[in-house]
Amino acid sequence: MLSAATGARRSEIVALRWSDIDLPNHTVAISRGVVTGPDGLVEKDTKSHAARRIALDESAVVVLADHAAHMQANAAACRITLVDTAVVFSNTVDGSVPWYPDSVSRSFQRLCKQEGLTGVRLHDLRHFVASQLLSAGVDVRTVAGRFGHRNAATTLNVYAHFLQQSDRAAADVMGLLIAGEPDEPTNPHRWWTPETARLTADVSFAAVNARWGELSARLPIDSLRIP
């Protein structure tokens, strides 16, 4: 659930501590990862070596709140206090040991098998989230920030094939803006119609940025400078 809601990496999900979760403000801080080393679990930085805080939707907050209540009830039954530094996903009552990343992937595979899904990996949830956000018109910088990419260019390079539809919308908007009668009175708003408004709403920052990148690659650098 949390992987789908955030698009976070597997290592980042299993490394979460309750101190990272801010349920009242609907946010989660992602600042570390957990991987399996030669001698067991190892905590490390995120892949981009940068921390980020991202928003959670209402359903994710409800699921996390229920999970917290369950963990606290188990701890109380054993006369243990669940501290803020306890990991969110753990098989130990005190939350001292996170889930093994490979175990999470195997559990996900079992769930997929129960639903009749084959060939779907846990990491595919991350790709699914990115493609859905970009297709919905969420700007690439926001997606890059949620995913922990170093910059928007990384997101564009990985998910460029999902942007063709938005790129077509960008072309249609520019076509409508450029079209017009030469003898039309000068009016800065004459091209702003309900049709251009609708198309503009469909254009993501990523699509416009991609088209600008293609154009700038063909032009001398001096032509791109603002006088």
Protein Blocks (a to p, Z undefined) as FASTA:
>chain_A
ZZmmnopafklmmmpcfklpcfknopacdfbdcdddfkbccddddfkopacdddddfklm
mmmmmmmmmmmmmmmmnopacdfklcfbdcbfnlpaccdfklmmmmmmmmmmmnopghia
fklmmmmmmmmmmmnopafklmmmmnopablklmmmmmmmmmmmmmmmmmmmmmmmmgcc
fklccdfklmmcfklmmmmmmpcfklmmmmmmmmmmmpcfklmpcZZ
